[in-house]
Each structure stands twice: as structure tokens, then as C-alpha cells.
Amino acid sequence: MIKMFEQIPGQDFLFYFFILSIFLVIISWYLTRMDRSWIRMSPSPNTFDADTLAYLVGGNQHVVRTSIFRLWRYNLLGKVSTTPLTEPLSLIDQTTLQGLAGNMPTQKNVRTIAGLLQPQTTPLARRLESAGLLFHDGERKRRRTFAALTALPLWGIGGTKFILGIINHKPIIFIFLLLIITQLLIILIINSMGVRTTLGRKFLKQTRDHFAWLRSQHSDTLTDSGIDLALGAALFGLVFWQNFPSAGDAFGMYQPRAGNTLDGGWSSDGGSDFSGSSGDGGGGCGGCGGCGGGD
């Protein structure tokens, strides 16, 4: 085997190794992106409530932001949890109100409350997984592991030629660069793996299209529409909040981003604010970045 590697001309080896590197990158992408959920029928856009949609869009932190919208509608922001209520609150809203402790929402306290919501959001995750919209925790970890294993032939073949080049005093810079670049691409692909399945991405786009009218309506029109306005906060985040200028004090919980269109989701369908299912959410946007309009 060693003799065979030594006898392959350097330029020929580089060509075949370059082809192998491309093939391994494609395989790792396929393992982290492709699934069979697309063969299932997509749920109706009206299937899920605002909290479940918020979890699909951006995990626990976006559930908190959607809950904060309801609390603002109930005129409870900035008030303590002992304030007499005119509306019955869900467990999620109660936890959010208690977590705010009379303070206005910020990125910091949204992250803190998100950790407290685990018992309430776990059923949301299970429902989305059952519908084929989110990867199960085990499947996502398995896919990431298989994708990582694509680096074995890369280093087995390339690494052997690299060592032989050092021993025989042959040029190794191009092999070294191919090894490093291919490995970095594989790591990037694994870290950017999303929590949503193919069906989940399709469903989210369809649902946003279905409720697109919520994005730009005047606040009075929205109030009179009879629809649960928390759906707009769940699906469109800050874009929807901006229909209500009087809620400006709550905008501090969103992280400003240049060119942001739909705040509250995950970049590349990943996201570090995802918790409760399907792993830790991978790479992502740090909890507040936009998801770019229905990936």
C-alpha cells in the first residue's frame, strides 16, 4: 500500500485527491441536509398555535419573545407577577412574567427565561418532531456523526501521502492545503446543520406565505382582524412588532442586524437558542438573528 502511494506521481495524486475531497464534502452536506420528510404531507398553516410556531422558528428564546408580545397586549410588561390579571395566562406566559420580574425585556433576560421554559416547550418540540418538522435528537446527532466520519478517508489517504512527502522530501504544500480546506468545509457543514427537516422548512415558508398579510397591516386593522396576533410575532418577529410603535420599549430584546428581514429564527436553520430537542441547535445566529424568510 505504501509503495503504491509512493509510485503515484504528485500531480496525478493531487488531481484524484481533489476529486475525492469534493466528493466527501458533497457526502457530508447530503448527510446533514437530506431526509425523507418530504414524502409526508405538509400540515395546514392553521395546524399549530403561536407558541408551537415560535418554537419551530427559533426555539425557546423565540417562544419567550412571542410570550412577551402577549404580555404587552395584556398591558403586563414592566409589572410584577402579583399584578391582578384581566386575562388568564398560560403556563408559558406565567413563567415569562415571573422571569421578567417587573423589568422590561432585554436579550439577557430573554435568554434566562428561555432556560426556565424547558418543561413547557418540550411538548411543543415533541409535537413538531411527530409532524416531521424537526429532527429528533438522536437522528440529528447520528447525521452529524456520519458526516464527521467522512473525514476518515480524507486523512487516511491524504495524510499518508503527506507523511510520505515529508519523509521523501517531496512538495507537500498543496496536499496540506487540500487537507485543511476540506476539513474546514466539513466542519462548517456539520456546525451549520439545521434543526428543521426538509418538510419543516417547506411548512414554515408556506405558513409565512399564508399569514404574510400580518407583516404590514396597521395596528388598528390587526386588532380588529379577530386573529391571534401572537401568530404574527411568532412568524415574523421584529418585522411584526414594528406594526405597534407603542411597543418600542420591548424592541431591546432583539439584536440589531444589518439587512435583517425576519427576526427570531436561526441563521442557516441552526441556532444556539434552540433547546429541548434535536440537540443543541448547532451553530447558528446566537438566538436573535433572522432566518431570512422561510428557509
C-alpha positions as CSV (number, residue, x, y, z in Angstrom):
1,M,0.0,0.0,0.0
2,I,2.8,2.4,1.0
3,K,4.7,1.6,-2.2
4,M,1.6,2.3,-4.3
5,F,1.3,5.8,-2.8
6,E,5.0,6.5,-3.4
7,Q,4.7,5.5,-7.0
8,I,1.7,7.8,-7.9
9,P,3.1,10.9,-9.5
10,G,2.4,14.0,-7.4
11,Q,0.3,15.8,-10.0
12,D,-1.9,12.8,-10.6
13,F,-2.4,12.2,-6.9
14,L,-3.4,15.9,-6.4
15,F,-6.0,15.6,-9.2
16,Y,-7.6,12.4,-7.8
17,F,-7.4,13.7,-4.2
18,F,-9.1,16.9,-5.2
19,I,-11.9,14.9,-6.8
20,L,-12.1,12.8,-3.6
21,S,-12.2,16.0,-1.4
22,I,-15.2,17.4,-3.4
23,F,-17.0,14.0,-3.2
24,L,-16.5,13.9,0.6
25,V,-17.8,17.5,1.0
26,I,-20.9,16.6,-1.0
27,I,-21.5,13.5,1.1
28,S,-21.2,15.4,4.3
29,W,-23.6,18.0,3.0
30,Y,-26.1,15.3,1.9
31,L,-25.9,13.6,5.3
32,T,-26.7,16.8,7.2
33,R,-29.3,18.2,4.8
34,M,-31.3,15.5,3.1
35,D,-34.1,13.5,4.8
36,R,-37.2,11.7,3.8
37,S,-39.7,14.0,5.5
38,W,-40.5,15.5,2.1
39,I,-42.6,12.4,1.3
40,R,-45.0,13.3,4.1
41,M,-47.9,15.6,3.6
42,S,-47.3,19.2,4.9
43,P,-49.7,20.2,7.8
44,S,-52.1,23.0,7.2
45,P,-50.8,26.5,8.1
46,N,-53.5,26.7,10.8
47,T,-52.4,23.4,12.5
48,F,-50.3,24.9,15.2
49,D,-50.7,27.6,17.8
50,A,-48.4,30.6,18.1
51,D,-46.1,29.0,20.8
52,T,-45.5,25.9,18.7
53,L,-44.8,28.0,15.6
54,A,-42.4,30.2,17.6
55,Y,-40.5,27.1,18.7
56,L,-40.2,26.0,15.1
57,V,-39.0,29.4,14.1
58,G,-36.4,30.0,16.9
59,G,-36.6,27.6,19.8
60,N,-37.1,28.6,23.4
61,Q,-35.9,32.2,23.1
62,H,-38.4,32.9,20.4
63,V,-41.2,31.3,22.4
64,V,-40.2,33.9,25.1
65,R,-40.4,36.8,22.7
66,T,-43.8,35.6,21.4
67,S,-45.0,35.3,25.0
68,I,-43.7,38.9,25.7
69,F,-45.9,40.1,22.8
70,R,-49.0,38.6,24.6
71,L,-47.9,40.2,27.9
72,W,-47.6,43.5,26.2
73,R,-51.1,43.1,24.7
74,Y,-52.3,42.4,28.2
75,N,-50.5,45.5,29.4
76,L,-48.4,43.5,31.8
77,L,-44.9,44.4,30.7
78,G,-43.0,46.2,33.5
79,K,-45.3,44.8,36.1
80,V,-44.7,42.1,38.7
81,S,-46.4,38.7,38.5
82,T,-48.7,39.6,41.5
83,T,-50.5,42.2,39.4
84,P,-54.2,41.5,39.2
85,L,-54.9,39.9,35.8
86,T,-57.7,40.6,33.5
87,E,-56.8,37.7,31.2
88,P,-56.0,34.1,32.2
89,L,-52.3,33.4,31.4
90,S,-50.9,30.2,30.0
91,L,-48.0,28.5,31.9
92,I,-45.6,29.9,29.3
93,D,-46.9,33.4,29.9
94,Q,-46.8,33.0,33.7
95,T,-43.2,31.8,33.6
96,T,-42.2,34.7,31.3
97,L,-44.0,37.3,33.5
98,Q,-42.3,35.8,36.6
99,G,-38.9,35.8,34.9
100,L,-39.2,39.4,33.8
101,A,-39.9,40.3,37.5
102,G,-41.2,43.8,36.6
103,N,-38.3,44.6,34.2
104,M,-38.6,45.4,30.5
105,P,-37.4,42.6,28.2
106,T,-33.8,42.5,27.1
107,Q,-31.6,40.0,25.3
108,K,-30.2,38.9,28.6
109,N,-33.4,38.2,30.5
110,V,-34.9,36.6,27.4
111,R,-32.1,34.0,27.4
112,T,-32.6,33.5,31.2
113,I,-36.3,32.9,30.8
114,A,-35.7,30.6,27.9
115,G,-33.9,28.2,30.3
116,L,-36.9,28.2,32.6
117,L,-39.3,27.3,29.9
118,Q,-37.9,23.8,29.3
119,P,-40.8,21.9,30.9
120,Q,-43.4,23.9,28.9
121,T,-41.6,23.8,25.5
122,T,-40.6,20.1,25.5
123,P,-44.2,19.1,24.5
124,L,-44.0,21.6,21.6
125,A,-40.8,20.0,20.4
126,R,-42.3,16.5,20.5
127,R,-45.3,17.7,18.6
128,L,-43.2,19.2,15.8
129,E,-41.0,16.1,15.7
130,S,-44.0,13.9,15.4
131,A,-45.2,16.0,12.4
132,G,-41.8,15.5,10.8
133,L,-40.9,19.2,11.0
134,L,-38.0,18.9,13.4
135,F,-35.2,16.3,13.6
136,H,-35.4,14.0,16.6
137,D,-32.4,14.5,18.9
138,G,-31.0,11.0,18.1
139,E,-31.3,11.4,14.4
140,R,-29.6,14.8,14.3
141,K,-26.7,13.5,16.4
142,R,-26.4,10.4,14.2
143,R,-26.3,12.5,11.0
144,R,-23.7,14.8,12.4
145,T,-21.6,11.8,13.4
146,F,-21.8,10.2,10.0
147,A,-20.9,13.5,8.4
148,A,-17.8,13.7,10.6
149,L,-16.7,10.3,9.6
150,T,-16.3,11.4,6.0
151,A,-13.0,13.0,7.2
152,L,-11.6,9.5,7.8
153,P,-10.8,8.7,4.2
154,L,-9.6,12.3,3.7
155,W,-6.9,11.9,6.4
156,G,-6.3,8.2,5.7
157,I,-5.3,8.9,2.1
158,G,-4.2,12.5,2.2
159,G,-2.4,12.1,5.5
160,T,-0.5,9.1,4.3
161,K,0.7,10.9,1.2
162,F,1.5,14.0,3.3
163,I,3.7,11.9,5.6
164,L,5.4,10.2,2.7
165,G,6.1,13.6,1.1
166,I,7.8,14.7,4.3
167,I,9.9,11.5,4.6
168,N,10.9,11.6,0.9
169,H,11.4,15.4,0.8
170,K,8.7,16.0,-1.8
171,P,6.5,19.1,-2.1
172,I,3.6,18.8,0.3
173,I,2.1,22.3,0.4
174,F,-0.8,21.6,-2.0
175,I,-1.8,18.3,-0.2
176,F,-1.6,20.2,3.1
177,L,-3.9,23.0,1.8
178,L,-6.4,20.5,0.4
179,L,-6.5,18.6,3.7
180,I,-7.1,21.7,5.8
181,I,-9.6,23.4,3.4
182,T,-11.7,20.2,3.0
183,Q,-11.6,19.5,6.8
184,L,-12.8,23.1,7.5
185,L,-15.6,22.8,4.9
186,I,-16.8,19.5,6.5
187,I,-16.7,21.2,10.0
188,L,-18.6,24.2,8.6
189,I,-21.3,21.9,7.1
190,I,-21.7,20.0,10.3
191,N,-21.9,23.0,12.5
192,S,-24.5,24.7,10.2
193,M,-26.8,21.7,10.2
194,G,-30.3,22.9,10.9
195,V,-32.9,21.6,13.3
196,R,-35.7,21.7,10.8
197,T,-36.3,18.9,8.3
198,T,-36.9,19.4,4.6
199,L,-40.7,19.3,5.4
200,G,-40.1,21.7,8.3
201,R,-38.5,24.3,6.1
202,K,-41.2,23.9,3.5
203,F,-44.0,24.2,6.0
204,L,-42.5,27.3,7.6
205,K,-42.3,29.0,4.2
206,Q,-45.9,28.0,3.4
207,T,-47.2,29.3,6.7
208,R,-45.3,32.6,6.4
209,D,-46.8,33.0,2.9
210,H,-50.3,32.2,4.3
211,F,-50.0,34.8,7.0
212,A,-47.9,37.3,5.0
213,W,-50.6,40.0,5.3
214,L,-49.8,40.2,9.1
215,R,-46.5,41.8,8.3
216,S,-47.6,45.1,7.0
217,Q,-51.1,45.8,8.3
218,H,-51.8,48.9,10.5
219,S,-52.1,48.1,14.2
220,D,-55.8,49.0,14.2
221,T,-56.6,46.7,11.3
222,L,-54.7,43.9,13.0
223,T,-56.5,44.4,16.3
224,D,-59.9,44.2,14.5
225,S,-59.0,41.2,12.5
226,G,-60.0,38.7,15.2
227,I,-56.9,36.5,14.6
228,D,-54.4,35.6,17.3
229,L,-51.9,38.4,16.8
230,A,-49.2,36.3,18.6
231,L,-49.0,34.3,15.3
232,G,-47.5,37.4,13.7
233,A,-44.9,37.8,16.5
234,A,-44.1,34.1,16.2
235,L,-43.7,34.0,12.4
236,F,-42.2,37.5,11.7
237,G,-40.6,38.7,14.9
238,L,-39.5,42.3,14.9
239,V,-41.0,43.0,11.5
240,F,-44.4,42.3,13.0
241,W,-43.7,44.1,16.3
242,Q,-42.9,47.3,14.3
243,N,-46.6,47.5,13.4
244,F,-47.1,48.6,17.0
245,P,-44.9,51.6,17.6
246,S,-46.1,52.0,21.2
247,A,-44.3,48.7,21.9
248,G,-41.0,50.2,21.2
249,D,-39.7,49.6,24.8
250,A,-39.8,45.9,24.0
251,F,-37.6,46.1,20.9
252,G,-34.4,45.9,23.1
253,M,-34.8,42.1,23.2
254,Y,-33.9,41.9,19.6
255,Q,-30.3,42.1,18.4
256,P,-29.9,44.6,15.6
257,R,-28.6,43.1,12.4
258,A,-27.8,44.7,9.1
259,G,-30.2,43.6,6.4
260,N,-32.3,41.7,8.9
261,T,-35.8,40.8,7.5
262,L,-37.3,38.3,9.8
263,D,-36.0,38.4,13.3
264,G,-36.3,35.5,15.7
265,G,-35.0,32.5,13.7
266,W,-31.8,30.7,13.1
267,S,-29.2,31.6,10.6
268,S,-28.7,28.6,8.2
269,D,-31.6,26.9,10.1
270,G,-29.3,26.3,13.0
271,G,-29.2,28.4,16.2
272,S,-27.7,28.5,19.6
273,D,-31.0,29.4,21.3
274,F,-32.6,26.1,20.4
275,S,-33.0,23.8,23.3
276,G,-35.3,21.0,24.4
277,S,-35.0,18.8,21.4
278,S,-33.0,17.9,18.4
279,G,-29.7,18.6,20.1
280,D,-28.3,22.0,21.0
281,G,-29.2,23.7,17.8
282,G,-25.8,23.6,16.2
283,G,-24.0,26.7,15.0
284,G,-26.5,29.4,14.2
285,C,-27.1,33.0,15.0
286,G,-26.8,33.4,18.7
287,G,-30.5,33.5,19.4
288,C,-31.8,36.6,17.7
289,G,-30.7,36.6,14.1
290,G,-33.1,36.5,11.2
291,C,-33.8,33.3,9.3
292,G,-34.0,35.1,6.0
293,G,-37.6,34.5,5.1
294,G,-38.7,30.9,5.2
295,D,-35.7,28.6,4.6
